Amino acid sequence: MQLQFRGQRVLVTGASKGIGLACALAFGRLGAQVVAISRSANNLAQAEEQARAEGIAWQSAPCDLTDGAATDRVLRELQEQGGAFQVLVNSAGAARRYPADEIDVEALHQAMDAKYFACTHVMQAVVPHMAEHGAGAVVNIVGMGGRVGKPTHIPGGAANAALMLATVGYARAYAGQGVRINAINPGLTQTTRVAEGVEAMSRATGRATDELLAEQVAQIPMGRMAQPEEIANVALFLASPYASYVSGAVIPMDGCAASVI
């Protein structure tokens, strides 16, 4: 199997680090013209430096995707300047983790803003344009927290669950117009977000972070965390013609930890 995205315009949100950066680089290495969005202009600049060192065609577009009006404005300008996107990878946003006794109204709203709205604002601005052109592929990076209830991930898990439903709803709405929309649910992945989750668990249990992390990894049948590049590889497949009859799918990537159907 040989994948190519040469000449395609690929929008990646959350592209300055972690899974989003891995996805942006992966598409760029296969010839895509990457448009990278992140809230942090500094992190985006570092990512762009790495991408251009590899010869990747890269355009940075700083934007706070929790702001619906700003998102709509930035994406409208990008599409007016360069045309419709052929691929959208939504990897922006991560809800903070809290022990249950630290959850308040602000935490509940932060989770929905950071994960659900940061993604749906972008889909609403991009997917109709894909439909007008009769083609497009969307991959939403969600998370297993939307399927497995954890006391330290209640707001974020709820946001993930809502985003999974939005993913399959949009998929069905636009399937007849040539737009495929799928989701990936990563489990424990080697990114900076792992430390935040373990620290929340430590506050809730009083146990050491190293001990808690080792325990989580031990519960993964494959015996290790995922690497961001592994998530990116599945995103490449879902956005490619090899997945031409796949839409509305939510794919778990947790090393068989949850083992749910």
QUIKA-V98520 format. One record per backbone hydrogen bond with DSSP energy under -1.0 kcal/mol. NH is the residue of the N-H (numbers start at 1). CO is the residue of the C=O. E is the energy in kcal/mol with one decimal. If there is no record, write none. Layout:
((NH:CO:E) (NH:CO:E))
//
This chain:
((5:30:-2.9) (7:31:-1.4) (8:5:-2.3) (10:33:-2.3) (11:87:-2.7) (12:35:-2.6) (13:89:-2.5) (14:37:-1.1) (15:37:-2.1) (21:17:-1.4) (22:18:-2.2) (23:19:-2.5) (24:20:-2.6) (25:21:-2.6) (26:22:-2.1) (27:23:-2.5) (28:24:-2.2) (29:25:-2.5) (31:28:-1.7) (32:27:-2.1) (33:8:-3.2) (34:57:-2.6) (35:10:-2.9) (36:59:-3.2) (37:12:-2.6) (44:40:-2.1) (45:41:-2.2) (46:42:-1.8) (47:43:-2.2) (48:44:-2.8) (49:45:-2.1) (50:46:-1.8) (51:47:-2.5) (52:48:-2.9) (53:49:-1.6) (55:52:-1.2) (56:51:-2.3) (59:34:-2.3) (61:36:-2.7) (63:38:-1.9) (67:64:-1.7) (71:67:-2.5) (72:68:-2.4) (73:69:-2.1) (74:70:-2.7) (75:71:-2.5) (76:72:-2.0) (77:73:-2.2) (78:74:-2.3) (79:75:-2.2) (80:76:-2.2) (81:77:-2.2) (82:78:-2.4) (83:79:-1.8) (86:9:-2.0) (87:9:-1.7) (88:137:-2.5) (89:11:-3.0) (90:139:-2.4) (98:152:-1.1) (102:99:-2.3) (103:100:-1.2) (108:104:-1.9) (109:105:-2.2) (110:106:-2.7) (111:107:-1.9) (112:108:-1.5) (113:109:-2.7) (114:110:-3.0) (115:111:-2.1) (117:112:-3.1) (118:113:-1.2) (120:116:-2.9) (121:117:-2.5) (123:119:-2.4) (124:120:-2.6) (125:121:-1.2) (126:122:-1.8) (127:123:-2.5) (130:126:-1.9) (131:127:-2.5) (132:128:-1.8) (133:129:-1.1) (135:130:-1.7) (136:178:-1.2) (137:86:-1.7) (138:180:-2.9) (139:88:-2.7) (140:182:-2.6) (141:90:-3.1) (142:184:-3.1) (144:186:-2.1) (146:143:-1.7) (147:144:-2.3) (148:144:-1.5) (153:150:-2.1) (157:153:-2.5) (158:154:-2.1) (159:155:-2.0) (160:156:-2.4) (161:157:-2.4) (162:158:-2.2) (163:159:-2.1) (164:160:-2.2) (165:161:-1.9) (166:162:-2.3) (167:163:-2.4) (168:164:-2.1) (169:165:-2.2) (170:166:-2.9) (171:167:-2.2) (172:168:-2.0) (173:169:-2.1) (174:170:-2.1) (177:174:-1.6) (178:175:-1.2) (179:174:-1.7) (180:136:-2.6) (182:138:-2.5) (183:249:-2.6) (184:140:-2.6) (185:251:-3.5) (187:253:-2.7) (190:226:-2.9) (191:189:-2.2) (194:191:-1.3) (197:193:-1.7) (198:194:-2.2) (199:195:-2.3) (200:196:-1.8) (201:197:-1.9) (202:198:-2.2) (203:199:-2.1) (204:200:-1.8) (205:201:-2.1) (206:202:-2.9) (212:208:-2.1) (213:209:-2.7) (214:210:-2.2) (215:211:-1.9) (216:212:-2.1) (217:213:-2.5) (218:214:-2.1) (220:217:-1.7) (222:255:-1.1) (223:220:-2.4) (226:188:-2.5) (230:227:-1.4) (231:227:-1.2) (232:228:-2.2) (233:229:-1.8) (234:230:-1.2) (235:231:-1.9) (236:232:-2.4) (237:233:-1.8) (238:234:-2.6) (239:235:-1.9) (240:237:-1.3) (243:240:-1.7) (244:241:-1.6) (246:243:-2.1) (248:181:-2.9) (251:183:-2.7) (253:185:-3.0) (257:254:-1.1))
//
